[in-house]
Amino acid sequence: MPGRTKRRTPRARSEAKEAPGRGHDPAATTAANSALEYMAVAALTVGALAVLLLAPEAAALLLLCWSPSSWWPLLLAAAWLCWDRHTPHTGGRRMWLHKLFPLWRHAQSYFPVRVVMADGARFEAGCNYILDLHPHPIHPVAMAVALWGGLLRRAFPAGFDFRLVTISGLFRPPVLREIVLALGGIPNSERGLRHVLRGGAGGGQVVVLYSGGVQEALHLRADAFHVDLRGRGFYRLALLEGAAIVPALMLGENLSLRQPAALQAWLLRELGLAVAMPMGRGLFQEHLGVLPHRQPHTLVVGAPLPVPRTDRPSRLQVEALYQQHAAALRKLYAEFSPKYVEPDLPLEINAFE
């Protein structure tokens, strides 16, 4: 019939879809995807760096709102913080912000990030684990992608609940604390950690923490892989709860950003200030900025170290656990660093005190 269009077969539709016709530009598609990757990691980086300005921002907000007409929102916020003050230390809230899949997917493609399980890295559903990750980043973009993007969850057997430990100061500002809680964060307090490890009646809790702390982040540099194991509270907590320690390394973390070591040393020597100064790339150029470089990141998860439950851990028990942990980290680094990092860098471990 005149004017009637001929229906195409499924094969014809498939061929037409695959053929590069008008309006289909592979280069433009690649550029758009790359732009999304940059924007995703920029959003994560800006969010992480905003934490560094948290105290002055909060002080400025209080000064601006200090008028009789602005008292009621401050009173409401204070009342909410008072009423909800125990939530961070009693398991937090159920995660939901990690479901922003497009954000994590594009950020994952930016580096990229991958998870590798070492030989013997087997996890039982009825046990609790403390995943100790090194080195401590300046801003944990790669860890956020691995954890909230689902890479780490898919590497473990089904049924595990993951919690990321962060500084307690993030749970005081009213808005920021809700964001951190929605991401499943818990404070680095003994009360909060023990509550989570005891929360699952049948086990299945994985607490992700950076035991190296800020001292490890200050020593991030491109000529060595620095690990700080000087704290002893982490080992004591594992003994009290009988939670196995999982050694883990984020290879490539120390190469994505650099720091002015000479300036940092001068500030520490002359003014007593220990300041992290991330220097990376910009959004449209690779020479100056705070965005991490496109350095591949490999999260290596080692075999868990069994820890017996002890009501009163002794110093000798803590020392023995430290020796096992340090040996496991050295073994992981010697095995996987030559495979995934160029160049192969020396491993530095600060001694136990």
KAVENFEN-V599984 format. One record per pair of residues at least 24 apart in sequence whose ideal C-beta (glycine too) atoms are under 7 Angstrom apart, sorted by the first residue. I is the first residue (numbers start at 0). GAP is how many residues later the second one is. Records with the same first field share a line. If there is no record, write none. Layout:
I=GAP + GAP
This chain:
35=70
36=69 + 70 + 72 + 73
37=72 + 245
39=63 + 66 + 67 + 70
40=66 + 69 + 100 + 250
41=241 + 249
42=60
43=63 + 97 + 100
44=94 + 96 + 245 + 246 + 247
47=91 + 92 + 93
48=90 + 241
50=119
53=119 + 122
57=115
76=97
79=94
80=93
86=94
87=83 + 93 + 98 + 99 + 104
88=98 + 100 + 102 + 103 + 106
89=105
90=104 + 105 + 108
91=89 + 92 + 93 + 94
92=88 + 89
94=87 + 88 + 89
95=86
96=82 + 85 + 86
97=50 + 85 + 86
103=41 + 44 + 45
104=44
106=34 + 38
107=37 + 41
109=184
110=31 + 183 + 184 + 185 + 186
111=184
112=29 + 32 + 33 + 38 + 184 + 186
113=184
114=31 + 36 + 37 + 40 + 184 + 186
115=182 + 184 + 220
116=38 + 184
117=182 + 183 + 184 + 185 + 214
119=183
120=180 + 181 + 182
122=33 + 34 + 181
124=32 + 34 + 78 + 79
125=76 + 77
126=76 + 117
127=69 + 72 + 75 + 77 + 113 + 115
128=77 + 114 + 115 + 117 + 175
129=77 + 79 + 108 + 113 + 115 + 116
130=75 + 76 + 77 + 115 + 117
131=77 + 79 + 102 + 113 + 114 + 115 + 116
132=75 + 77 + 115 + 117
133=78 + 82 + 93 + 115 + 195
134=77 + 81 + 85 + 91 + 92 + 115 + 118 + 119
135=74 + 76 + 77 + 78 + 80 + 81
136=80 + 116
137=79 + 82 + 119 + 138 + 140
138=139
140=151
141=108 + 111 + 155
142=107
145=153
146=61
147=35
151=147
154=146
155=50
158=45
159=44 + 46
160=39 + 43 + 44 + 45
161=44 + 46
162=33 + 44 + 45
163=44
164=28 + 42 + 43 + 44
189=47
192=44
193=47
196=44 + 46
216=59
217=46 + 56 + 58
219=34 + 37 + 39
220=33 + 38 + 40
221=32 + 33 + 36
222=122
223=121 + 122 + 124
224=29 + 108 + 120 + 122 + 123
225=122
226=102 + 120 + 121 + 122
227=122
228=93 + 96 + 97 + 120 + 121 + 123
229=120 + 122 + 123
231=86
234=83 + 86 + 87
235=77 + 82
237=69 + 83
238=68 + 71 + 74 + 78 + 82
239=70 + 73
240=68
241=65 + 66 + 67
242=64
243=60 + 61 + 62 + 63
244=59 + 60 + 62 + 80
245=55 + 56 + 58
246=55 + 78 + 81 + 82 + 85
247=51 + 52 + 53 + 54
248=51 + 80 + 83 + 84
249=47 + 49
250=46 + 47 + 49 + 85 + 86 + 89 + 90
251=43 + 44 + 45 + 46 + 89
252=44
254=40
255=24 + 36 + 37 + 39
256=35
297=42
299=32 + 36
301=26 + 30
318=33
321=30
